[in-house]
Amino acid sequence: MKKPRKRLDRPSFWKWAILLVLGLVVLAILGRSGAARHAVRLVGEFAGPNAVAAITLALLAMALVRLVLIVLLAMALARRFRDIGWPAWIGPTILLFTTLGPPFFVAGYTFAETYVNEIRDIEEWVSMAGWISDSVDVVLLIVAGSVPGKASAQNIEVVHVFD
């Protein structure tokens, strides 16, 4: 059985990163457009509590797919950071905190405001947290994809030695 690769060069990283980010974008568009509700309406068999259960199941499936895509992106980042020569835990940790942290903070804020009975600016908080975390993730992906790895730098030196 073949061992999994511990390092990921730049072209391979960009292939994985672009596909995974496109998957996350598609899920975000589906979530914003209310795809779960539309899918339940298309089936037409659900009414009352069954419709709520079907929508909940569809949303949970979308959340699970999003989580799998984020974990795969974190794995690609760890392998890329290892190829660059940086500590492999830095990239995935930043990615996981910026993608999974803000939803928990917003949910905590929402529940805290529920006890006060005034949710004034939750939509602004969600939008701001999304913009900040997405910006950090894009910068992280660009940095990881643009820095040359140590293996490629060593190969270039070896070629020059034999010339």
N, C-alpha and C positions, 0 to 999 in steps of 0.2 A: 504494500500500500504506500502511496506517495505521501510525503509530508507536505503540509500546507506551506506556502511561501511566507517567509517572515518579513520580506522587504517588498516594496512596490515602487517600480521606477515611475518617472514622470508620465510617459504616455499611457501606461496602464492605470495610473492613478486618475488621470483625466477621464479615461473611458468609464471607470467606475463612478467617479464623482458626478459626471454629467448625467449618467443614467439614473443614479440614485436621487439627485436633486430634481430631475424631471419627474420622477415618481412622486416626490414630496410635493411638487408644484401641482401635479394632477390631483393628488388627494386634497390639497388645500382648495383647489377650484371646486372639486366635488362637494367638499364640506360647506363652502360658501353658497353654492347653488341649491343646497337642500336636496341632494341626490337621494338620500335615504328616504325622504318623504315621497319623492316622485317615484321611486322604485316600488314602494308599498302601494301607491295609487295605481301603478301599472298592473300589479298583480290583481288588485281588486277584491281578493278573497278576505281580506282582513277588515274587521269592523270593530270599533270599540277598543277593549283592552288588548285584543290581538294586534291591532294596528300599532299601539304603543309598544308592545313587545317586539314587533317586527322592526320598528324604527330603532329601538334600543339595540337590538341585535346587529342591525346594519351599521350603526354608529360605533359599536364596540369592535366590529370587524375592521372598519376603517381605522380606528385607533390602534388596533393590533398591527395592521399593515404599516402604519406610520412609524410605530415603535420599531418594527423589524428593519425598515429602511434607515432609520436613525442609527440603529446599532450597526448595520452593515457599513454605513458611512463612517462611523467611529472606528470600526476595524480597518477600513481603508486608510483613514488618517493615521492610525497607530503604525501601520506598516510603512506608510510614506515617511513619517517622522523617524522611524528606525532606519530607513534607507538614507535619509539626510544626515543622520548621526546625532540627532537630538533625542532626549529622553522620550520614549514611546508613549508615556502616560499623559503628557501635556496636551497634545492635540485632542484625543478623545475626551479627556476630562473637561476641557473648555467647551467642546461641542455638546456634550451631554448636559452640562450645567446651563448652557445658553438655550438649548432646545427644550429640555424637560423642566427646567427651573421656573421660567416665567408662567407657564400654565398653573403650576402649584401656587405661586405667589398670588396670581390673579384669583384663583379659587379661594385661597385663604382670605383675601381682601373681600371677596364677595360674601363669604360666610360671616365675616366680622361685621360687614355693613348690614347684613340681614338682621342681626340682633339689634342694630341701631334703628332699623326700619327706614333707612335712607340710602339708596344706591344712586349717587348723583353722577359720578364721572367714571363708571366702570368701563364704558366703551372707549374713553380716552386712554385709560390705563392699559387695556388690552391692545389697542393700536400702538401705543408707545412701546410697550414691552416687546411686541412683535417686531417693530422696526429695529429696535436696538439689538435684539438677539439675532435677527436675520442678518444685520450688518456685520456683527462680530463673526458670524459663521461664514459669510462670504469672504471677509478679509482672511480668515483662517484658511479657507480652501485655496484662495489665491496664493497666499504665502507658501503653503505646503506644495502646491503644484508648480511654483516658479523657481524654488531653490533646487539647484542640482544636487543629486545624491552623491555620497562618497564613492560608491562603486563606479559611477560613470567618470568621476574625476580620476580615480585610480587607473581605469582603463585607458584614459587619454595619456596619462604619464607613461604607461607601459608601452603604448604605441610609439611615443616619441623616443623612448630608450632604444627600441629596436631599429629605428630609422638610421 
